[in-house]
Amino acid sequence: MNTSASNRYASIDLDVLGQAVADLEETLNGLHQWLPGLERDFAYFGVDTASLNRLGAAKRELDSVVPDLRERHRRAEILLVHQSNYRLHGEDGVVHFTGDLIDGNGHVSHQIHDQTSRPPGEVNQWWTGLGDDEKNYLTEYHPYLLGRLDGVPVSFRDQANRAVLAHEIERLRHELSRLINPPGLDTPLYFDGRPVPPTDPMAHLPRLQEASRLGQRLPGLLAIQERLERTDPPAYLIDFSTQGLGRTVISIGNPDEADNVGTYVPGTGSQLDERINTDIRRADIMFDDAHDAAKSSSTAVIMWLGYNAPQDVILDVQNPSHTAWSPSRAESAAPNLRRFQETLRVTHIEGNSHNTLLGHSYGTTVIGHAAKEGDIHVDNLVFIASPGVGVNHVSDLGVDAGHVFATTAHGDPILFTPDRILGTQPSSNRFGLHTIDGTIGPTYFRSNPGGHSSYWDNGNKARNNFAYIITGQYGFVR
């Protein structure tokens, strides 16, 4: 691990440093153990204490230095592991740092680890105080941390997450090759650290199951990459992870610069596989429609899959929280969605944008649970084909009722969802819903008859209404 500043060059051997710290700790423990007894003996026999005083001074200095050295060694180990795990070191296997690596909390490589638990506003203040070299350094060498850090401007998160995406595509292809290519007849296959004899077909089942999982995941990553490569309009990868069912937050247009920002939350069945194409395409559609509806203002539309969505509508008695019949996934997702909406306010360049949260199906349940806590940083809520939003009346949401909108198509089977499952449906009169011509909200707008996924079809009235709400042209909503 090397560090250079100006014309200086230095290197750290972590093993040697670790052993040196251990030796110093052993010396310090000895001083703590023997020095009090020596002080009593010296005083009792009247021996000159000059040498003893020097030992005491050494002990006091070690009391200060050893914990600091141990902490610096620990931080250096963390940094090296982080860089090595994601292959971010040089071809020589050396991790290069600008400035002084062991500069304690003063080095940005250490500072970024402390930001993950801080509010977006504090993170943004920290980021704003960094120099350009430090920002570029973190973007290049810490993309996995920077890419998911709320409070960092979208343009930098996008750069970091593109690097993460490219690395994950490479990693998944490598893993798939290893899992799919059969070993030689005399070569044992290692799966999860255990040798698997090639003559035992059932022993290969875990390998094939893992290959199947990765084979489903890779098309989703390639779909994101393909959309990012298209530049008209540009897309920004705000958040990304392959952990669990996957996490993807992608924006059409830059929300930090847009006058209007819509955040679309997909529902049941969404995850990081080939189905991500549908959710990205819906964001593109809403962006184009909003642009056509308000050419004089700028708009960004975000597809926010920042949670593990339920994957089935069939009730699983053994794992009820895994299905769309349970509010647990929405409850878990709500704090992340609230934090993300706060982030959009914090990183916006000039003033506040006009922000709208739109959810489809179970995505509306996520939005409802996020909004009912109050003080959510949005101007409008839009519930599309909602099975329930975690409350029984519009007044229980933290948004003015006149800015809560809803639609459910005739023919959508979601209408048959019982209220006792996820709360009263916004399409029900019991929710306090009035038509668009009513004097109080929420406002129920029209969509064409159709199925559960028809709202983005060509010619559907719902698309015009999405555009008018996102751009703040409420008088045109019908």
N, C-alpha and C positions, 0 to 999 in steps of 0.2 A: 504494500500500500504506500503510494508516494504522494508527496505534497510539494508544490512549488509555488513560489511567490517571487516576482521580479526575476533575479538571476540565482535565487537560492534553490537548492534541491535537498530534500531530506527523505528518508524512508523509515518505516516502522515495521519491525518484525514482531507481530502480535504474540507469538509464542515466547520470545525472549522478554518482551515487555511484561507479559503475564507472569513469567517466572520471577522477574525483578520485583514486581509488586508483591508477589507472595513472599519473597525473601524479606522485603521491607516490613511487611505485616508481621512476620515471625520475629524480627528484631524488635518491633514496637511492642508486641505482646510480652517479650522478655523484659523490656524496660518497665512496662507496667507492673510486671510480677516482682522484679528484684529491686527496683529503685527505691521504693518506700523503706525496705529493710536496710539498704545501704545508707540511706539518710539517717536512720536511727543509730546505726553502728558508728557512722562517722561522727555524729554528734556526741555519742556516749564516750568514744575514745579520744575525742578532741583532734581528729585528723583534719588536715587541710582539705577544704571542700571545693577547691578550684576545679579539679577534674570532675568531681561529682556535679558541679554546676553546669559544666559543659554537657554532661550526659542528660541533665534535666532540660537544657536548651534543645538538645537533639530530639528528646522525646516530644517536646512541645511542637517542634517543627514537623516531626513525623506525624503527629496527631492531625496536623493540618494537611500535609502533603499526601499521605497514603490514601485517604478516602478520595481525594481529587484524582490521583493517578488511577485508582481502581475504577472510578466512574468514567474516565477518559478511555481506559482500556475496554470497558464494557461497551461504550458508544462505538468505538472503532470496530469491535467485533460485529456489532449489529449492522453497521454500514457495510462491512465487507460481505457479510452473509446476504444482505439485501441485494447488493450489486451482483454478487456471484450467482444467486438464484435466478436472476433475470438476464444473465449474460450481458451485463452492462459494462463489464470491465474491458480493457483493451485486449488485443491479440496476444500480448505477452502475459496475460493473466493478472496484470497489475491494475488496481483501481487508482485513477488519477484525480486529484482534487485541486481546485484553485484555492489559494490562501493557505491558512494554517489549519490542518485537519484537527489537531487536538486543541483547538481554540475554545474548548468548552461550549457553553451556550451561545457564544458569539458566532459560531459557524453555522451557515444555513442548513447544512446537512443534518445538524442536530436540531435546529429550530423547527424544521418541518415536522419532525416526529411529535413535537409538542402542540401542533396546531389542530390535530384531528378531533380533539374533544372541545375545542373552543367554538363559540358562536360565530356565524358567518361574518358579522360585522367586525369582530376582533381579528379574524383571519384576514379580512380585506385590509384593515389598518396595517397589520404586519406586512402583507404583501406590498402595499403601496410604499412602505418604507425601505424596501429592498432596492438595490441598484440593478441596472440592466444585466450586468454580468452574473449577478446572483440569481436573477429570475431565469436567465437562459441556462445557467448551470443546473438548477433544480428541474427544469423542463427536460433536459437531456439525461440527467443521471438519476432522477427520482420520479419517473413518469407514473409508476404505480401508486405512489403517495399523492402526487400533485393532481393527477387526473380525477381523483374522487374528493378533492378538498373543496368543500363549499365555502365561497367567499373569494376564491381566485377567479379572475376574469375568464370568460368563456374561451377567448382566443388561445390562452395558454393551456387551459384544460384540454382543449381540442388537440393541440400539438402533442401533449403528453399521452392522451388516450389513443391517438393514432399509432404512436409507437407501441403502446401496450397491445393494441389490436393486431398489429403486424407480428409481434412476438408470439401472441397466443395462437395465431393462425399457423405459424411455423411450428410451435410446440405441439399443437393438435395433429398436424400432418405427420410429424415425427412419431408421436405416440401411436397413431393409427397404423403407420407402416410397421412399427414394432409388433403391434398386436395382431395385425392381419397376416403378415408374411409368416408362413409356417416354418418352424425350426427344422434343421436337418434331422435325420432319423436318430442320430446318436447325440443330438444336442438338446439338453433340457431347456424348456422355456421357463423363464422366471416371471412370475406374476405376483406383484405386491411382495417381492422379496423371497418368495417360496418357489423352489424348483418344481416344474410340472412335467412329468414324463410324457413324451409325445405319443406313447402307446396307449394312454388312458384318455379316451374321448371326453368323458364327463369332466375330467380335470380341466379341460379347456373351456368349459362353459363360462366361468367368470371372465376369462380373457375375451370371449366373444361378446359377452354382455357389455363389457366396458368398451369394446370396439363399436358396438351398436350405439351406445350413448354418445361417444365422440363423433361417430358418423352422422348423427342427427344434429349435433351442435355445430359442426363445421359449416354447413350451408348458411346458418344464421350469421356467422362471422363474415362469410364471403358476401352476403347480402348487404351488410353494413359497409364493408369496404367498397363495394360497387357503388353504393349511394354517395359515399364520401368522395369518390373519384369524379362524380358528376358535379360540375361547378355552376350550373344555371338551373335553379338557384343554388348557392352553396349550402352545404350541410356542416354542422359542427357536432362532434362527439363529446358531449359534456360529461358523461359518466359511462363506465363500462367495466364489467367483471364477468368471468366465466364461472364463478363460484355458485353452487346451488343450481337453481334453474336459470341463472344468468341475470345480469343487470345491464340495461341499455337505456341511456337518455341521449337522444339525438335531436338536434334542432334544425329545422329548415329556416335559414336566415339566422342572424346573430341577435339573440334576445337582449344583449347588453346595449345594442344600438337601435332597436326597433321601437316605434311608437306604440305598437300593439303586440302583446305576447299572449298566445294561447298555449296552454299545457294540456295535452290529451293523455288520459290515463286509460289504457286498455284493460280488459277484464279476463274472465275465465278462459283458460287454454293458452294464454300468452306466455311465451318463454323465449329464450335465446336459441331458436332453431329456425327452420325455413319459414315458420309462420310470422317471424318478425317482419318479413316483407310486407305483409298486409298492414301492419300497424304503421310502418314507415310510409307506405303509400297513402294511408289516410291522412297523415300529417302533411304530405305533399299536396293532396287534394285541398285540404283546408287552407293551406298557404296560398295556393293559386286562386281559390275562390275569394279569400280575403283581399288579395291584391286586386282582383277585378272589381271588388265592391268598393274599394277605397284606394284608388291609384295615387292620391296625393299624400298618403301616409305610408310608413313602412311597417311591416308585420313579420313576426317570427312565430312559427308553430313548432312546439316541442312534443315529441313522443316520449313520455315518461314511463318506462318500465323499470322503476326503481324498487320493485318488491317482488316477492315470490307469489305470483298469482295462483289461485286454485286451478287445478288442471281438469276437474271433472264436475259435472252437475249431479252425478249419481251419488247418493248418500253412502258414505263408507262408515259403517257402524263402529269398526275398530279404530279408524282414524278420521273422525268427523271433521276435524279442523282442516283437513286436506282438501275439502270440497267447497263448492260455492254455497253450500247450505250453512256454512259457519261464518261468523263475522271475525274470526281470529286473525285471518290473513289481513283484513282491512285494519284491524286494531294495531297490528304490528307495523303496517305500512304508513299509518297516519303521521307519526312524528317525522319520518323521513320526507314525506310530501310537504308538510308544513315548513320544515327547514329549507327545502328546495325553493319554495315560494318566497321565503324570506331572503334567500340568496339572490333571487332574481331582482329584488328591490335593491340589495346592497351593491351589486356589481353593475347596475345600470349606469350608463355614463352620465346622462344629464336628466335629473329629475326622475319622476316615476313614470313608468310606462302604464298603459291600460291593460291590465292582466285578467285573463279569463281561464278558469279551470273547467275542462270538459272531460266527462267520464262516460265510458260505454259499459253497460252491463255491470259486472262486479266492480269495474273501475269507479262507478258512481258511489258504490258502498265505501270504497277507500276515501273518496273525496268527502263524503258525508261525515265519516269518522274524523277526518282531519279538520273539517269546518266547525263541528259542534263544540270544539274546545274554545272557540272564539279567537279573535285577533289573528285571523289568517290573512296573509298579505295578497288578497285578490280583490278584484272589482266585481266579478260575476262568477256564478256557478251554473254549469249546464249539465243536466242529468239526461243521458240518452239511453233509452231502454233499460230503465233502472229496476232491479228487483227489490230495492229498499236501500235507504241511506243511513241507517243506524239511529234515526230519530222518527218520531211519529207526527211531527208537525213542522212546518217551515220556520216557525218562530224559534225552534230549538237549534237552528243553525246560526253560525256567527256572522252571517251576511244579511244585509238588508233584503227583506222579502221581495222587493221590486227588482232585485238583481239576481234572483234565482229562477232559472229557466228549465223547462223539462219537455220532453217529447217521447212518446212511445207509439209505434205504428200499430194500426189495426192489422191483426194477423201475426203479431209478434208473440210467441208463446210465453215470453217473460211476464205477460199480463196475468198469467195463472199462478204466479208465485204468491203463497200465503203471506199476509202481513206479519204474522208472528215469527217468520224466519229471520228477516233482516231489517224489519221496521216497515212502516207504511210506505207504499210505493208513491212517488211524487205524482204519478198519473191518477191517483185516487183523490176524490173530493175531500176525504178525511185529512189529507195532508195540508189542506188550506189552499189548494191550487185553484186558480181562476184562469179563465181564458185570456188570450192576449188583449182582448177588448175590455177586460175587467179593470177595476180601479186599484186593486192591490194584487201583490204577487204571492207565490211565484207565477211567472207567466208561462202558460202551456202553449207551445207553438206547434205548427203542423208539420207532419212528415207524410210521405206517400205510404199507402198500405204496402206491407211487405213482411219479410222475415226479420230475424234478429240481427242480421248483418247488412241490411239493405239501405241504411241511412246515408251511405256514401256513394250510392249508385248514381249514374248519370241521370239528371232530370229530377232527382228527389228534392222536394221543397226544403227538406231539412238542411241541405247543404247551403242554400241561400241564407237561412236563418243562422246557421253557425257563423257565416261570414259577417253578417250584420252585427251579431253580438260581439264577436271578437274585435271588430273595428268600432264598437260603440255607437252604431247607428240603430238604436233601439226602435225608432219610429217605423222602420221598415220590416221589423220582425212580424211575421204573420203565422 
